[in-house]
Amino acid sequence: MNDAGVGVYIWTSNKNMACLPATCYLFNKFWPYKQNVKILGYDKPVTKLPDNFDFISLGKQRGPSYWSDDMIDFYSKSDDKYIYQIWEDCFIVKPVDMAILKLAEKVIQADKD
């Protein structure tokens, strides 16, 4: 789906970063192909991320009242036309259906706006 301009993002906070090892492991186990993923958070994780995961710091974490501001600021500068977004505690616990991903890709490619 990357050809269609889809970025895959996992949002996290400093408090919930402990979930990242499980999130990354389960994502790689159940996503039907190797996917580059960007983790968006604040302080750099202390655990090593898998090779297909990159961490992007959004700066200083200012509290729950500001996370959506940080999201808007980040995506307004992004080149991605479409995104797949989850949070660090939204675990994928069964294989992702490749047919659904292909259907989403068709819908994305059909959108010529």
Rosetta blueprint (number, residue, H / E / L):
1 M L
2 N H
3 D H
4 A H
5 G L
6 V E
7 G E
8 V E
9 Y E
10 I E
11 W E
12 T L
13 S L
14 N L
15 K L
16 N L
17 M H
18 A H
19 C H
20 L H
21 P H
22 A H
23 T H
24 C H
25 Y H
26 L H
27 F H
28 N H
29 K H
30 F H
31 W L
32 P L
33 Y L
34 K L
35 Q L
36 N L
37 V E
38 K E
39 I E
40 L E
41 G E
42 Y L
43 D L
44 K L
45 P L
46 V L
47 T L
48 K L
49 L L
50 P L
51 D L
52 N L
53 F E
54 D E
55 F E
56 I E
57 S E
58 L L
59 G L
60 K L
61 Q L
62 R L
63 G L
64 P H
65 S H
66 Y H
67 W H
68 S H
69 D H
70 D H
71 M H
72 I H
73 D H
74 F H
75 Y H
76 S H
77 K L
78 S L
79 D L
80 D L
81 K L
82 Y E
83 I E
84 Y E
85 Q E
86 I E
87 W E
88 E L
89 D L
90 C L
91 F L
92 I L
93 V L
94 K L
95 P L
96 V L
97 D L
98 M H
99 A H
100 I H
101 L H
102 K H
103 L H
104 A H
105 E H
106 K H
107 V H
108 I H
109 Q H
110 A H
111 D L
112 K L
113 D L
